[in-house]
């Protein structure tokens, strides 16, 4: 996989997470502090893990 393809995959994953955050953000109340920290953290972990899992399976 070339560097250009990796950049495109990274941008597309970031756009996916951004779209979910924009859609879910207004639904959170001021008391949902755990969700405000936990949701982005989980998104980041899964967005990092999915390409790595695909790379391991493909190799």
N, C-alpha and C positions, 0 to 999 in steps of 0.2 A: 504494500500500500504506500503510495507516494505521500509526501508531506501535504500536498494540495488536497488529497482525499481525506487525510486526517483532520485538516482544518475544517473542511466541509462537514464532516461528521461531528466535530466538536461544536461548530456553530449551530447545527441543526438540533443537537441535544440541548444546548443552552436556550434556543428559541422555544423548545418544548417546555422546559422548566419555567421559563419566563411567562409563557401563556397560562400555565396552570397557576402560577403565583398571582398573576393579574386577575384571573377569574376567582380565585379563592380568597384573596386578600380582603376585599370588601365584606366578605361574610364573617370574618373574625371579629369578635367583640373585644372590648378592652380587658376583659378578664381572662382571655385565652392566651396568656403569656407563654405557657408551655408549648402550645401549638405554634405560636409565632416563632419560636426557636426550633422546635422539633421538626416541623414540616420542611423548612428549607434545608435543615441538616439531613433529613432522610432523602430528600430529592438529590442533594449533592452526593450522598453515598451511593444511591442507586444509579445516578447518571455516571459516576465514576466506575462502578462495578460492572455495568452492562457491557461496555466495550471490552473490558478486560476478560469477562467471561466468554464473549464471542471470540476474542483473540485466542484464548486457551483452547476452546473447542475447535477452532479453525486450524490451530497448529497441531 
